[in-house]
Amino acid sequence: MQKVFFISDHYFGHKHIIDFESRPFTEAEEMNEAMIEKWNAVVGKGDKVFHLGDFSWSD
């Protein structure tokens, strides 16, 4: 059965979001890897995702 997700504000690659949002990472690459791993553990190939904004950031 297809799942539907609504999400926003990943901020992949945004090193300053770690401090702004008190995320538990020391660098952006570590944060990116953790978010991708968690995403892949939940979101399946046939699922539908609506990403509402602030997907990534380039410093």
Backbone as a chain_set.jsonl record, in Angstrom:
{"seq": "MQKVFFISDHYFGHKHIIDFESRPFTEAEEMNEAMIEKWNAVVGKGDKVFHLGDFSWSD", "coords": {"N": [[0.83, -1.175, 0.0], [0.579, 2.183, -0.869], [2.182, 4.855, 0.778], [1.71, 8.224, 1.926], [3.506, 11.158, 2.329], [4.136, 14.304, 3.903], [6.407, 16.884, 4.06], [8.993, 19.173, 5.139], [11.76, 21.514, 5.157], [14.361, 20.211, 5.303], [16.977, 21.087, 4.755], [19.377, 20.097, 3.565], [22.886, 20.017, 3.418], [23.304, 22.45, 4.744], [25.304, 23.878, 6.849], [25.033, 25.68, 8.973], [22.473, 25.368, 9.967], [22.571, 23.392, 11.79], [23.407, 24.525, 14.233], [21.483, 26.601, 14.427], [19.066, 25.214, 14.729], [19.61, 23.426, 16.719], [20.484, 20.838, 16.002], [21.629, 17.465, 16.303], [24.403, 17.144, 15.295], [27.803, 17.368, 14.055], [28.761, 18.279, 11.666], [27.733, 19.196, 8.304], [27.808, 17.123, 6.369], [27.664, 14.781, 7.902], [25.11, 15.148, 8.982], [23.555, 15.124, 6.615], [23.967, 12.451, 5.718], [22.805, 11.0, 7.849], [20.122, 11.883, 7.705], [19.39, 10.903, 5.174], [19.699, 8.15, 5.566], [17.726, 7.685, 7.555], [15.453, 8.506, 6.147], [15.39, 6.596, 4.037], [14.836, 4.356, 5.537], [12.189, 4.626, 6.112], [10.595, 5.704, 3.981], [9.237, 4.251, 1.168], [9.819, 2.783, -2.129], [7.514, 3.048, -3.781], [6.116, 5.034, -2.524], [4.595, 8.284, -1.993], [5.808, 11.552, -1.832], [5.413, 14.786, -0.662], [7.203, 17.55, -0.791], [7.505, 20.435, 0.922], [9.165, 22.644, 1.016], [12.356, 24.411, 1.418], [14.459, 22.497, 0.9], [17.251, 22.151, 0.447], [20.475, 23.767, 0.988], [23.082, 25.878, 0.05], [26.173, 26.683, 1.234]], "CA": [[0.0, 0.0, 0.0], [1.338, 3.424, -0.975], [2.091, 5.83, 1.869], [1.855, 9.609, 1.492], [4.214, 11.956, 3.321], [4.294, 15.741, 3.713], [7.599, 17.232, 4.832], [9.709, 20.379, 4.704], [12.889, 22.021, 5.947], [15.516, 19.333, 5.508], [18.207, 21.889, 4.7], [20.573, 19.328, 3.225], [24.071, 20.797, 3.109], [23.336, 23.739, 5.44], [26.057, 23.646, 8.083], [24.609, 26.559, 10.069], [21.187, 24.921, 10.514], [22.9, 22.526, 12.928], [23.354, 25.384, 15.424], [20.214, 27.329, 14.47], [17.978, 24.322, 15.152], [20.153, 22.489, 17.726], [20.518, 19.469, 15.475], [22.705, 16.726, 16.993], [25.472, 16.781, 14.362], [28.961, 18.27, 14.104], [28.996, 18.829, 10.33], [26.624, 19.01, 7.366], [27.876, 15.809, 5.718], [27.149, 13.819, 8.878], [23.668, 15.377, 9.038], [22.983, 14.633, 5.359], [23.994, 10.986, 5.724], [21.826, 10.522, 8.834], [18.773, 12.134, 7.19], [19.155, 9.978, 4.065], [19.527, 6.819, 6.16], [16.411, 7.641, 8.202], [14.47, 8.597, 5.058], [15.331, 5.306, 3.354], [14.266, 3.364, 6.447], [10.752, 4.869, 6.261], [9.941, 5.982, 2.705], [9.415, 3.168, 0.215], [9.942, 3.127, -3.544], [6.224, 3.434, -4.344], [5.461, 6.06, -1.715], [4.505, 9.633, -2.549], [6.299, 12.549, -0.887], [5.23, 16.185, -1.001], [8.213, 18.329, -0.065], [6.915, 21.754, 0.912], [10.124, 23.74, 0.904], [13.655, 24.422, 2.087], [15.04, 21.161, 0.75], [18.699, 22.185, 0.611], [21.084, 25.076, 1.133], [24.497, 25.855, -0.313], [26.944, 27.722, 1.945]], "C": [[0.887, 1.255, 0.0], [1.097, 4.32, 0.239], [2.275, 7.216, 1.266], [2.475, 10.399, 2.644], [4.21, 13.425, 2.915], [5.454, 16.162, 4.62], [8.186, 18.542, 4.314], [10.948, 20.581, 5.571], [13.974, 20.994, 6.272], [16.805, 20.134, 5.653], [19.442, 21.02, 4.505], [21.716, 20.282, 2.89], [24.215, 22.105, 3.856], [24.019, 23.567, 6.795], [25.573, 24.501, 9.254], [23.267, 26.146, 10.676], [21.398, 24.011, 11.726], [22.817, 23.333, 14.224], [22.011, 26.097, 15.551], [19.097, 26.492, 15.067], [18.413, 23.283, 16.182], [20.091, 21.044, 17.254], [21.742, 18.75, 16.03], [23.827, 16.244, 16.074], [26.607, 17.781, 14.494], [29.26, 18.887, 12.744], [27.85, 18.455, 9.391], [26.639, 17.633, 6.713], [27.324, 14.711, 6.634], [25.619, 13.921, 8.959], [22.988, 14.821, 7.78], [22.887, 13.117, 5.346], [22.944, 10.416, 6.671], [20.401, 10.719, 8.318], [18.432, 11.174, 6.047], [18.908, 8.57, 4.596], [18.145, 6.679, 6.8], [15.281, 7.687, 7.175], [14.281, 7.227, 4.419], [14.75, 4.197, 4.225], [12.747, 3.483, 6.543], [10.028, 4.977, 4.922], [10.274, 4.878, 1.705], [9.417, 3.654, -1.227], [8.627, 3.618, -4.144], [5.488, 4.514, -3.577], [5.476, 7.409, -2.426], [4.912, 10.623, -1.464], [6.046, 13.939, -1.447], [6.212, 16.973, -0.147], [7.832, 19.796, -0.203], [7.9, 22.915, 0.898], [11.387, 23.542, 1.697], [14.297, 23.041, 2.094], [16.545, 21.165, 1.002], [19.182, 23.625, 0.698], [22.55, 24.943, 0.778], [25.205, 27.016, 0.382], [28.104, 28.186, 1.107]], "O": [[1.83, 1.358, 0.785], [-0.04, 4.515, 0.668], [2.915, 7.369, 0.226], [2.022, 10.314, 3.786], [4.274, 13.75, 1.729], [5.473, 15.833, 5.806], [7.906, 18.961, 3.191], [11.143, 19.904, 6.58], [14.447, 20.928, 7.407], [17.612, 19.891, 6.551], [20.44, 21.191, 5.204], [21.523, 21.25, 2.154], [25.185, 22.824, 3.619], [23.387, 23.16, 7.77], [25.691, 24.088, 10.407], [22.959, 26.544, 11.799], [20.518, 23.877, 12.576], [22.224, 22.878, 15.202], [21.458, 26.192, 16.647], [18.273, 27.002, 15.825], [17.659, 22.357, 16.482], [19.7, 20.145, 17.999], [22.791, 19.37, 16.207], [24.163, 15.059, 16.077], [26.414, 18.896, 14.979], [29.94, 19.91, 12.668], [27.097, 17.518, 9.654], [25.58, 17.034, 6.522], [26.603, 13.821, 6.182], [24.923, 12.906, 9.0], [21.972, 14.132, 7.871], [21.844, 12.56, 5.003], [22.265, 9.448, 6.329], [19.56, 9.832, 8.47], [17.305, 10.686, 5.966], [18.006, 7.877, 4.125], [17.471, 5.667, 6.608], [14.275, 6.992, 7.316], [13.155, 6.751, 4.274], [14.23, 3.208, 3.709], [12.082, 2.554, 7.001], [8.955, 4.398, 4.753], [11.442, 4.606, 1.43], [9.059, 4.798, -1.509], [8.646, 4.542, -4.958], [4.366, 4.876, -3.93], [6.268, 7.639, -3.34], [4.435, 10.555, -0.331], [6.424, 14.234, -2.581], [6.065, 17.052, 1.073], [7.833, 20.342, -1.307], [7.484, 24.068, 0.777], [11.491, 22.643, 2.531], [14.63, 22.493, 3.145], [17.061, 20.285, 1.691], [18.418, 24.571, 0.51], [23.193, 23.973, 1.179], [24.882, 28.182, 0.152], [28.866, 29.053, 1.534]]}, "num_chains": 1, "name": "protein.A"}
